[in-house]
């Protein structure tokens, strides 16, 4: 009946409400769980896509945030460079880096694992500080730099495909955890812009005559005077293995004995010319292993060419600040008691060779004129053809519209020059087609003739055709000429000013580290020694192969940029 139905309806409503409440509660739990998961991801989990959520930002330099992947990339490159030349640094790559000590620049003892971290942070500071300055100055990448970035990224993509890995996974294996495609793209773009800013300021930095004279008064004796000598070196090895492809092995005592025999033959000659000729003949006899090594390494087309190079290189000069000679040799060479024609044997234990020095001239001021230019090489379109005009319309337009300022010419060289050895596309750490501090006669005929013309003045722009190794048209911007001693002083002053610019840039950008996220960054582990069981290695064979394959590409793409921002 009606009365009995009402309690049932109420019961049904209560049941429905309870079900509804339970559904809402379950939904809220699910939402809370999902939010908690993604919140945890957002605040704690790094990523390889350069998304700068709090869990992926390890530090902030000025206004620029550094992701875990970017930090790991820089860290990996720093560690690779040190371990690549481990023996030179006295570093044992098979032992715990936190237990190996080294003396830092301040003369204090520190551990290698701290060196790796400090160098990584320092490099990030330099690059990102200059990068931010470049952005504020509205600087952009050159077309060559854009192409270079695309090429490098494509190399990684191709290698990833060969390894049956995604590009992000491949890059993470070779460049550090959480380092991905977008990370590398950012690294390359930032590095190039930092480099562009550095070189633009370098081009605009000058030294006054007063500054040059003050530097000469303070440091000229060590840097602006040289003495001439000829030498022959005798290498040796401290173990049973040969240093050269010839299989030749000498002990230290054998090298010293041979060097003394060479010195006796040189001293027995009657005049300086005969003594110098004797040095040249001994170079051919004693340095056969070096010549063969140069040839087999691909530096020369034949052993004869390598030998000719060693002979020509045996006549040289040195200043008191020269680092290629040991101190005893320099002291002897610059001593007033050492006469022209004197010879003596020295042993360089650090580099494992004995050598004979023959003094060929007394100490003198470096007064020869040297020239400095910037140039743009446009490769000839028809081999060695010496006829015709520049066919590249872009170059024609560039030459016609250039305002003849050194900066604008340098930027044109970055975009158009085929001579990558003088631009940032190469590995020499140079920018803008620079060719400086060279003497008359040291460059190809037409090029040398235009540069050394007595009517030439700073700011002149010319065009010459060269038919040799650098066959093609050269657009040349003339910077000027000066005595070599003055050029040395000027260059040192400009470099000091550039260092100040970098230091000031870094000081103006506050560094903030996030220690909680720093704990997620890469830490270098010692390699397994050859005596260890290879099966216990923590790194897969595939990963090792990937790292080896990618390392040369990565080093080539970053090494010159790193150098440019640390000068």
Secondary structure, DSSP 8 states (H G I E B T S, - for coil): -HHHHHHHHHHHHHHHHHHHHHHHHHHHHHHHHHHHHHHHHHHH---SS----GGGEEEEETTEEEEHHHHHHHHHHHHHHHHHTHHHHT--TTS-GGG-EEE-TTS-EEEHHHHHHHHHHHHHHHHHHHHHHHHHTT----HHHHHHHHHHHHHHHHHHHHTTS-HHHHHHHHH-TT--HHHHHHHHHHHHHHHHHHHHHHHH----HHHHHHHHHHHHHHHSEEEEEEEEEEE--SSSS-SSTT-----HHHHHHHHHHHHHHHHTSSSHHHHHHHHHHHHHHHTHHHHHHHHHTTSSSSHHHHHHHHHHHTEEEEETT-SSS-HHHHHHHH-TTS-TT-EEEEEETTTTEEEEEEE-S--EE--SEEEEEEEEEEE-SSTT---S----HHHHHHHHH----HHHHHHHHHHH-S-GGGSTTSSS---TTEEEEE-TTSS-HHHHHHHT-TT--TT-EEEEEE-STT-EEEEEEEEEEEEHHHHHHHHHHHHHHHHHHHHHHHHTS-EEE-HHHHTTS--------TTS-GGG-SS-HHHHHHHHHHHHHHHHHHHHHHHHTT-
